[in-house]
């Protein structure tokens, strides 16, 4: 039940993120913030996938599907770790080195349009830092400049692929688990079942949830 709920929440997040990207793309601070949330959601999917691998024994098709876009998921997790969840000092240093013009914007970042430009430059730095030991990018075949239409289109296609594939993976997982958890859902829908659960809820003790 717990994993089923996790999958439902992750899927709802990804569906909500996909629609604005499809309609409007990325071009302002609200869309940049939504993009950051997209990286978080995909990274959460990567962690979730590890917890359900036991079911691959009986559902190898789910594992096979995940492998078709797992590299893209790892890239999203990298961007989450460097640019979003942990705003790495190393990334900021490299962005200032690669885009020294950022310094000219520092006193103007209360303007959302300027804040967006700076975020985009740091995002580009994070994208371009995803390289192997030979300085070869692990996903793209060249450096990324998000103001250059072919590069921005390439990145948009990447986002569409990783978000929609992640959503489809969760949909497949939910379909597999639906019959298994339906009994618990049905039990909770009746008065007797809900009273029993309410009794357990009343005995809940809260503890600090460690990272």
Rosetta constraint file for C-alpha pairs under 8 A:
AtomPair CA 1 CA 5 HARMONIC 6.18 0.50
AtomPair CA 1 CA 181 HARMONIC 6.05 0.50
AtomPair CA 1 CA 184 HARMONIC 7.87 0.50
AtomPair CA 2 CA 6 HARMONIC 6.32 0.50
AtomPair CA 3 CA 7 HARMONIC 6.18 0.50
AtomPair CA 4 CA 8 HARMONIC 6.29 0.50
AtomPair CA 4 CA 174 HARMONIC 6.64 0.50
AtomPair CA 4 CA 177 HARMONIC 7.04 0.50
AtomPair CA 4 CA 181 HARMONIC 7.82 0.50
AtomPair CA 5 CA 9 HARMONIC 6.26 0.50
AtomPair CA 6 CA 10 HARMONIC 6.14 0.50
AtomPair CA 7 CA 11 HARMONIC 6.00 0.50
AtomPair CA 7 CA 170 HARMONIC 5.96 0.50
AtomPair CA 7 CA 173 HARMONIC 7.74 0.50
AtomPair CA 7 CA 174 HARMONIC 6.92 0.50
AtomPair CA 8 CA 12 HARMONIC 6.18 0.50
AtomPair CA 8 CA 170 HARMONIC 7.66 0.50
AtomPair CA 8 CA 174 HARMONIC 7.42 0.50
AtomPair CA 9 CA 13 HARMONIC 6.23 0.50
AtomPair CA 10 CA 14 HARMONIC 6.26 0.50
AtomPair CA 10 CA 41 HARMONIC 6.56 0.50
AtomPair CA 10 CA 44 HARMONIC 7.73 0.50
AtomPair CA 10 CA 45 HARMONIC 7.14 0.50
AtomPair CA 10 CA 170 HARMONIC 7.79 0.50
AtomPair CA 11 CA 15 HARMONIC 6.14 0.50
AtomPair CA 11 CA 166 HARMONIC 7.97 0.50
AtomPair CA 11 CA 167 HARMONIC 5.49 0.50
AtomPair CA 11 CA 170 HARMONIC 6.12 0.50
AtomPair CA 11 CA 171 HARMONIC 7.33 0.50
AtomPair CA 12 CA 16 HARMONIC 6.20 0.50
AtomPair CA 13 CA 17 HARMONIC 6.24 0.50
AtomPair CA 13 CA 41 HARMONIC 7.01 0.50
AtomPair CA 14 CA 18 HARMONIC 6.02 0.50
AtomPair CA 14 CA 38 HARMONIC 6.96 0.50
AtomPair CA 14 CA 41 HARMONIC 6.77 0.50
AtomPair CA 14 CA 42 HARMONIC 7.98 0.50
AtomPair CA 14 CA 163 HARMONIC 6.32 0.50
AtomPair CA 14 CA 164 HARMONIC 7.73 0.50
AtomPair CA 14 CA 166 HARMONIC 7.79 0.50
AtomPair CA 14 CA 167 HARMONIC 6.23 0.50
AtomPair CA 15 CA 19 HARMONIC 6.58 0.50
AtomPair CA 15 CA 164 HARMONIC 7.97 0.50
AtomPair CA 15 CA 167 HARMONIC 6.95 0.50
AtomPair CA 16 CA 20 HARMONIC 7.46 0.50
AtomPair CA 17 CA 21 HARMONIC 6.73 0.50
AtomPair CA 17 CA 34 HARMONIC 6.74 0.50
AtomPair CA 17 CA 35 HARMONIC 7.82 0.50
AtomPair CA 17 CA 37 HARMONIC 7.99 0.50
AtomPair CA 17 CA 38 HARMONIC 6.46 0.50
AtomPair CA 18 CA 22 HARMONIC 6.11 0.50
AtomPair CA 18 CA 160 HARMONIC 7.33 0.50
AtomPair CA 18 CA 163 HARMONIC 6.67 0.50
AtomPair CA 18 CA 164 HARMONIC 7.32 0.50
AtomPair CA 19 CA 23 HARMONIC 6.24 0.50
AtomPair CA 20 CA 24 HARMONIC 5.66 0.50
AtomPair CA 20 CA 25 HARMONIC 6.83 0.50
AtomPair CA 20 CA 31 HARMONIC 7.94 0.50
AtomPair CA 21 CA 25 HARMONIC 4.32 0.50
AtomPair CA 21 CA 26 HARMONIC 6.74 0.50
AtomPair CA 21 CA 31 HARMONIC 7.79 0.50
AtomPair CA 22 CA 160 HARMONIC 7.83 0.50
AtomPair CA 25 CA 31 HARMONIC 7.43 0.50
AtomPair CA 25 CA 156 HARMONIC 7.54 0.50
AtomPair CA 26 CA 31 HARMONIC 5.27 0.50
AtomPair CA 26 CA 32 HARMONIC 6.40 0.50
AtomPair CA 26 CA 35 HARMONIC 7.80 0.50
AtomPair CA 27 CA 31 HARMONIC 6.43 0.50
AtomPair CA 27 CA 32 HARMONIC 7.34 0.50
AtomPair CA 27 CA 116 HARMONIC 7.67 0.50
AtomPair CA 28 CA 32 HARMONIC 6.21 0.50
AtomPair CA 28 CA 112 HARMONIC 7.42 0.50
AtomPair CA 28 CA 113 HARMONIC 6.51 0.50
AtomPair CA 28 CA 116 HARMONIC 5.70 0.50
AtomPair CA 29 CA 33 HARMONIC 6.12 0.50
AtomPair CA 29 CA 112 HARMONIC 6.08 0.50
AtomPair CA 29 CA 113 HARMONIC 7.07 0.50
AtomPair CA 29 CA 115 HARMONIC 7.04 0.50
AtomPair CA 29 CA 116 HARMONIC 5.10 0.50
AtomPair CA 30 CA 34 HARMONIC 6.25 0.50
AtomPair CA 31 CA 35 HARMONIC 6.06 0.50
AtomPair CA 32 CA 36 HARMONIC 6.33 0.50
AtomPair CA 32 CA 116 HARMONIC 7.09 0.50
AtomPair CA 32 CA 119 HARMONIC 7.68 0.50
AtomPair CA 33 CA 37 HARMONIC 6.41 0.50
AtomPair CA 34 CA 38 HARMONIC 6.20 0.50
AtomPair CA 35 CA 39 HARMONIC 6.49 0.50
AtomPair CA 36 CA 40 HARMONIC 6.44 0.50
AtomPair CA 36 CA 80 HARMONIC 7.13 0.50
AtomPair CA 36 CA 84 HARMONIC 6.07 0.50
AtomPair CA 37 CA 41 HARMONIC 6.13 0.50
AtomPair CA 38 CA 42 HARMONIC 6.23 0.50
AtomPair CA 38 CA 163 HARMONIC 7.56 0.50
AtomPair CA 39 CA 43 HARMONIC 6.05 0.50
AtomPair CA 39 CA 76 HARMONIC 5.27 0.50
AtomPair CA 39 CA 77 HARMONIC 6.40 0.50
AtomPair CA 39 CA 79 HARMONIC 6.70 0.50
AtomPair CA 39 CA 80 HARMONIC 5.22 0.50
AtomPair CA 39 CA 84 HARMONIC 7.79 0.50
AtomPair CA 40 CA 44 HARMONIC 6.10 0.50
AtomPair CA 40 CA 76 HARMONIC 7.96 0.50
AtomPair CA 40 CA 77 HARMONIC 7.27 0.50
AtomPair CA 40 CA 80 HARMONIC 5.74 0.50
AtomPair CA 40 CA 84 HARMONIC 7.65 0.50
AtomPair CA 40 CA 85 HARMONIC 7.32 0.50
AtomPair CA 41 CA 45 HARMONIC 6.30 0.50
AtomPair CA 42 CA 46 HARMONIC 6.41 0.50
AtomPair CA 42 CA 73 HARMONIC 6.32 0.50
AtomPair CA 42 CA 76 HARMONIC 6.43 0.50
AtomPair CA 42 CA 77 HARMONIC 6.80 0.50
AtomPair CA 42 CA 162 HARMONIC 7.71 0.50
AtomPair CA 42 CA 163 HARMONIC 7.09 0.50
AtomPair CA 42 CA 166 HARMONIC 6.98 0.50
AtomPair CA 43 CA 47 HARMONIC 6.54 0.50
AtomPair CA 43 CA 73 HARMONIC 6.92 0.50
AtomPair CA 43 CA 74 HARMONIC 7.54 0.50
AtomPair CA 43 CA 76 HARMONIC 6.39 0.50
AtomPair CA 43 CA 77 HARMONIC 4.53 0.50
AtomPair CA 43 CA 80 HARMONIC 6.89 0.50
AtomPair CA 44 CA 48 HARMONIC 6.08 0.50
AtomPair CA 45 CA 49 HARMONIC 5.99 0.50
AtomPair CA 45 CA 166 HARMONIC 7.27 0.50
AtomPair CA 46 CA 50 HARMONIC 6.77 0.50
AtomPair CA 46 CA 73 HARMONIC 6.74 0.50
AtomPair CA 46 CA 74 HARMONIC 7.46 0.50
AtomPair CA 46 CA 77 HARMONIC 7.61 0.50
AtomPair CA 47 CA 51 HARMONIC 7.02 0.50
AtomPair CA 48 CA 52 HARMONIC 6.87 0.50
AtomPair CA 49 CA 53 HARMONIC 6.57 0.50
AtomPair CA 52 CA 56 HARMONIC 7.69 0.50
AtomPair CA 53 CA 57 HARMONIC 7.91 0.50
AtomPair CA 53 CA 63 HARMONIC 7.82 0.50
AtomPair CA 55 CA 59 HARMONIC 6.04 0.50
AtomPair CA 56 CA 60 HARMONIC 4.70 0.50
AtomPair CA 56 CA 61 HARMONIC 7.63 0.50
AtomPair CA 56 CA 62 HARMONIC 6.66 0.50
AtomPair CA 56 CA 63 HARMONIC 5.97 0.50
AtomPair CA 59 CA 63 HARMONIC 7.35 0.50
AtomPair CA 60 CA 64 HARMONIC 6.20 0.50
AtomPair CA 61 CA 65 HARMONIC 6.14 0.50
AtomPair CA 62 CA 66 HARMONIC 6.32 0.50
AtomPair CA 62 CA 169 HARMONIC 7.27 0.50
AtomPair CA 62 CA 172 HARMONIC 7.28 0.50
AtomPair CA 62 CA 173 HARMONIC 7.40 0.50
AtomPair CA 63 CA 67 HARMONIC 6.34 0.50
AtomPair CA 64 CA 68 HARMONIC 6.84 0.50
AtomPair CA 65 CA 69 HARMONIC 7.53 0.50
AtomPair CA 65 CA 169 HARMONIC 7.27 0.50
AtomPair CA 66 CA 70 HARMONIC 5.78 0.50
AtomPair CA 66 CA 169 HARMONIC 6.77 0.50
AtomPair CA 67 CA 71 HARMONIC 7.71 0.50
AtomPair CA 69 CA 73 HARMONIC 6.47 0.50
AtomPair CA 69 CA 162 HARMONIC 6.78 0.50
AtomPair CA 69 CA 165 HARMONIC 6.98 0.50
AtomPair CA 70 CA 74 HARMONIC 6.24 0.50
AtomPair CA 71 CA 75 HARMONIC 6.37 0.50
AtomPair CA 71 CA 139 HARMONIC 7.73 0.50
AtomPair CA 72 CA 76 HARMONIC 6.40 0.50
AtomPair CA 72 CA 139 HARMONIC 7.39 0.50
AtomPair CA 72 CA 158 HARMONIC 7.57 0.50
AtomPair CA 72 CA 162 HARMONIC 6.02 0.50
AtomPair CA 73 CA 77 HARMONIC 6.22 0.50
AtomPair CA 73 CA 162 HARMONIC 6.36 0.50
AtomPair CA 74 CA 78 HARMONIC 6.16 0.50
AtomPair CA 75 CA 79 HARMONIC 6.33 0.50
AtomPair CA 75 CA 130 HARMONIC 7.54 0.50
AtomPair CA 75 CA 139 HARMONIC 7.66 0.50
AtomPair CA 76 CA 80 HARMONIC 6.14 0.50
AtomPair CA 77 CA 81 HARMONIC 6.08 0.50
AtomPair CA 78 CA 82 HARMONIC 6.15 0.50
AtomPair CA 78 CA 130 HARMONIC 7.74 0.50
AtomPair CA 79 CA 83 HARMONIC 5.39 0.50
AtomPair CA 79 CA 84 HARMONIC 6.88 0.50
AtomPair CA 79 CA 126 HARMONIC 6.44 0.50
AtomPair CA 79 CA 127 HARMONIC 7.16 0.50
AtomPair CA 80 CA 84 HARMONIC 4.72 0.50
AtomPair CA 80 CA 85 HARMONIC 5.38 0.50
AtomPair CA 80 CA 86 HARMONIC 7.24 0.50
AtomPair CA 81 CA 85 HARMONIC 5.23 0.50
AtomPair CA 81 CA 86 HARMONIC 5.12 0.50
AtomPair CA 81 CA 87 HARMONIC 7.29 0.50
AtomPair CA 81 CA 88 HARMONIC 7.91 0.50
AtomPair CA 82 CA 86 HARMONIC 5.46 0.50
AtomPair CA 82 CA 87 HARMONIC 5.43 0.50
AtomPair CA 82 CA 88 HARMONIC 5.22 0.50
AtomPair CA 82 CA 91 HARMONIC 6.80 0.50
AtomPair CA 82 CA 126 HARMONIC 6.93 0.50
AtomPair CA 83 CA 87 HARMONIC 4.89 0.50
AtomPair CA 83 CA 88 HARMONIC 6.65 0.50
AtomPair CA 83 CA 91 HARMONIC 7.47 0.50
AtomPair CA 83 CA 122 HARMONIC 7.67 0.50
AtomPair CA 83 CA 123 HARMONIC 6.81 0.50
AtomPair CA 83 CA 126 HARMONIC 6.67 0.50
AtomPair CA 87 CA 91 HARMONIC 7.52 0.50
AtomPair CA 87 CA 92 HARMONIC 7.95 0.50
AtomPair CA 88 CA 92 HARMONIC 6.59 0.50
AtomPair CA 89 CA 93 HARMONIC 6.13 0.50
AtomPair CA 90 CA 94 HARMONIC 6.23 0.50
AtomPair CA 91 CA 95 HARMONIC 6.11 0.50
AtomPair CA 91 CA 122 HARMONIC 7.45 0.50
AtomPair CA 91 CA 125 HARMONIC 7.10 0.50
AtomPair CA 91 CA 126 HARMONIC 6.58 0.50
AtomPair CA 92 CA 96 HARMONIC 6.25 0.50
AtomPair CA 92 CA 122 HARMONIC 6.97 0.50
AtomPair CA 93 CA 97 HARMONIC 6.30 0.50
AtomPair CA 94 CA 98 HARMONIC 6.04 0.50
AtomPair CA 94 CA 125 HARMONIC 7.04 0.50
AtomPair CA 95 CA 99 HARMONIC 5.62 0.50
AtomPair CA 95 CA 100 HARMONIC 7.65 0.50
AtomPair CA 95 CA 121 HARMONIC 6.98 0.50
AtomPair CA 95 CA 122 HARMONIC 5.53 0.50
AtomPair CA 95 CA 125 HARMONIC 5.60 0.50
AtomPair CA 96 CA 100 HARMONIC 5.01 0.50
AtomPair CA 96 CA 101 HARMONIC 7.78 0.50
AtomPair CA 96 CA 102 HARMONIC 6.47 0.50
AtomPair CA 96 CA 103 HARMONIC 7.56 0.50
AtomPair CA 98 CA 125 HARMONIC 7.62 0.50
AtomPair CA 99 CA 121 HARMONIC 7.15 0.50
AtomPair CA 101 CA 105 HARMONIC 7.30 0.50
AtomPair CA 102 CA 106 HARMONIC 6.78 0.50
AtomPair CA 102 CA 118 HARMONIC 6.41 0.50
AtomPair CA 105 CA 109 HARMONIC 6.34 0.50
AtomPair CA 105 CA 114 HARMONIC 6.77 0.50
AtomPair CA 105 CA 118 HARMONIC 7.47 0.50
AtomPair CA 108 CA 114 HARMONIC 6.53 0.50
AtomPair CA 108 CA 115 HARMONIC 7.88 0.50
AtomPair CA 109 CA 113 HARMONIC 7.99 0.50
AtomPair CA 109 CA 114 HARMONIC 5.38 0.50
AtomPair CA 109 CA 115 HARMONIC 4.82 0.50
AtomPair CA 110 CA 114 HARMONIC 7.56 0.50
AtomPair CA 110 CA 115 HARMONIC 6.96 0.50
AtomPair CA 111 CA 115 HARMONIC 6.25 0.50
AtomPair CA 112 CA 116 HARMONIC 6.03 0.50
AtomPair CA 113 CA 117 HARMONIC 6.49 0.50
AtomPair CA 114 CA 118 HARMONIC 6.40 0.50
AtomPair CA 115 CA 119 HARMONIC 6.16 0.50
AtomPair CA 116 CA 120 HARMONIC 6.06 0.50
AtomPair CA 117 CA 121 HARMONIC 6.30 0.50
AtomPair CA 118 CA 122 HARMONIC 6.32 0.50
AtomPair CA 119 CA 123 HARMONIC 6.01 0.50
AtomPair CA 120 CA 124 HARMONIC 6.11 0.50
AtomPair CA 120 CA 146 HARMONIC 7.50 0.50
AtomPair CA 121 CA 125 HARMONIC 6.35 0.50
AtomPair CA 122 CA 126 HARMONIC 6.31 0.50
AtomPair CA 123 CA 127 HARMONIC 6.17 0.50
AtomPair CA 124 CA 128 HARMONIC 6.09 0.50
AtomPair CA 124 CA 144 HARMONIC 6.39 0.50
AtomPair CA 124 CA 145 HARMONIC 6.59 0.50
AtomPair CA 124 CA 146 HARMONIC 6.85 0.50
AtomPair CA 125 CA 129 HARMONIC 6.11 0.50
AtomPair CA 126 CA 130 HARMONIC 6.80 0.50
AtomPair CA 127 CA 144 HARMONIC 7.09 0.50
AtomPair CA 128 CA 137 HARMONIC 7.06 0.50
AtomPair CA 128 CA 143 HARMONIC 5.78 0.50
AtomPair CA 128 CA 144 HARMONIC 6.31 0.50
AtomPair CA 129 CA 137 HARMONIC 7.64 0.50
AtomPair CA 130 CA 137 HARMONIC 5.77 0.50
AtomPair CA 130 CA 138 HARMONIC 6.25 0.50
AtomPair CA 130 CA 139 HARMONIC 7.96 0.50
AtomPair CA 131 CA 135 HARMONIC 5.15 0.50
AtomPair CA 131 CA 136 HARMONIC 5.06 0.50
AtomPair CA 131 CA 137 HARMONIC 4.17 0.50
AtomPair CA 131 CA 138 HARMONIC 5.44 0.50
AtomPair CA 132 CA 136 HARMONIC 5.48 0.50
AtomPair CA 132 CA 137 HARMONIC 6.44 0.50
AtomPair CA 132 CA 138 HARMONIC 6.45 0.50
AtomPair CA 136 CA 141 HARMONIC 7.87 0.50
AtomPair CA 137 CA 141 HARMONIC 6.40 0.50
AtomPair CA 137 CA 142 HARMONIC 6.98 0.50
AtomPair CA 137 CA 143 HARMONIC 7.78 0.50
AtomPair CA 144 CA 151 HARMONIC 5.61 0.50
AtomPair CA 144 CA 152 HARMONIC 7.74 0.50
AtomPair CA 145 CA 151 HARMONIC 5.88 0.50
AtomPair CA 145 CA 152 HARMONIC 7.05 0.50
AtomPair CA 146 CA 151 HARMONIC 5.79 0.50
AtomPair CA 146 CA 152 HARMONIC 4.63 0.50
AtomPair CA 146 CA 155 HARMONIC 7.94 0.50
AtomPair CA 147 CA 151 HARMONIC 7.59 0.50
AtomPair CA 147 CA 152 HARMONIC 6.57 0.50
AtomPair CA 148 CA 152 HARMONIC 6.12 0.50
AtomPair CA 149 CA 153 HARMONIC 5.89 0.50
AtomPair CA 150 CA 154 HARMONIC 6.11 0.50
AtomPair CA 151 CA 155 HARMONIC 6.21 0.50
AtomPair CA 152 CA 156 HARMONIC 6.11 0.50
AtomPair CA 153 CA 157 HARMONIC 6.14 0.50
AtomPair CA 154 CA 158 HARMONIC 6.27 0.50
AtomPair CA 155 CA 159 HARMONIC 6.25 0.50
AtomPair CA 156 CA 160 HARMONIC 6.20 0.50
AtomPair CA 157 CA 161 HARMONIC 6.11 0.50
AtomPair CA 158 CA 162 HARMONIC 6.18 0.50
AtomPair CA 159 CA 163 HARMONIC 5.98 0.50
AtomPair CA 160 CA 164 HARMONIC 5.87 0.50
AtomPair CA 161 CA 165 HARMONIC 5.75 0.50
AtomPair CA 162 CA 166 HARMONIC 5.92 0.50
AtomPair CA 163 CA 167 HARMONIC 6.18 0.50
AtomPair CA 164 CA 168 HARMONIC 6.11 0.50
AtomPair CA 165 CA 169 HARMONIC 6.11 0.50
AtomPair CA 166 CA 170 HARMONIC 6.34 0.50
AtomPair CA 167 CA 171 HARMONIC 6.18 0.50
AtomPair CA 168 CA 172 HARMONIC 6.21 0.50
AtomPair CA 169 CA 173 HARMONIC 6.26 0.50
AtomPair CA 170 CA 174 HARMONIC 6.04 0.50
AtomPair CA 171 CA 175 HARMONIC 6.19 0.50
AtomPair CA 172 CA 176 HARMONIC 6.36 0.50
AtomPair CA 173 CA 177 HARMONIC 6.30 0.50
AtomPair CA 174 CA 178 HARMONIC 5.72 0.50
AtomPair CA 175 CA 179 HARMONIC 7.88 0.50
AtomPair CA 177 CA 181 HARMONIC 6.43 0.50
AtomPair CA 178 CA 182 HARMONIC 5.91 0.50
AtomPair CA 179 CA 183 HARMONIC 7.53 0.50
AtomPair CA 181 CA 185 HARMONIC 6.44 0.50
AtomPair CA 182 CA 186 HARMONIC 6.07 0.50
AtomPair CA 183 CA 187 HARMONIC 6.12 0.50
AtomPair CA 184 CA 188 HARMONIC 6.27 0.50
AtomPair CA 185 CA 189 HARMONIC 6.41 0.50
AtomPair CA 186 CA 190 HARMONIC 7.10 0.50
AtomPair CA 187 CA 193 HARMONIC 5.39 0.50
AtomPair CA 187 CA 194 HARMONIC 7.75 0.50
AtomPair CA 188 CA 193 HARMONIC 4.80 0.50
AtomPair CA 188 CA 194 HARMONIC 5.08 0.50
AtomPair CA 188 CA 197 HARMONIC 7.51 0.50
AtomPair CA 189 CA 193 HARMONIC 6.78 0.50
AtomPair CA 189 CA 194 HARMONIC 6.56 0.50
AtomPair CA 190 CA 194 HARMONIC 6.12 0.50
AtomPair CA 191 CA 195 HARMONIC 6.09 0.50
AtomPair CA 192 CA 196 HARMONIC 6.31 0.50
AtomPair CA 193 CA 197 HARMONIC 6.33 0.50
AtomPair CA 194 CA 198 HARMONIC 5.96 0.50
AtomPair CA 195 CA 199 HARMONIC 6.19 0.50
AtomPair CA 196 CA 200 HARMONIC 6.63 0.50
AtomPair CA 197 CA 201 HARMONIC 6.13 0.50
AtomPair CA 198 CA 202 HARMONIC 6.23 0.50
AtomPair CA 199 CA 203 HARMONIC 6.92 0.50
AtomPair CA 200 CA 204 HARMONIC 6.80 0.50
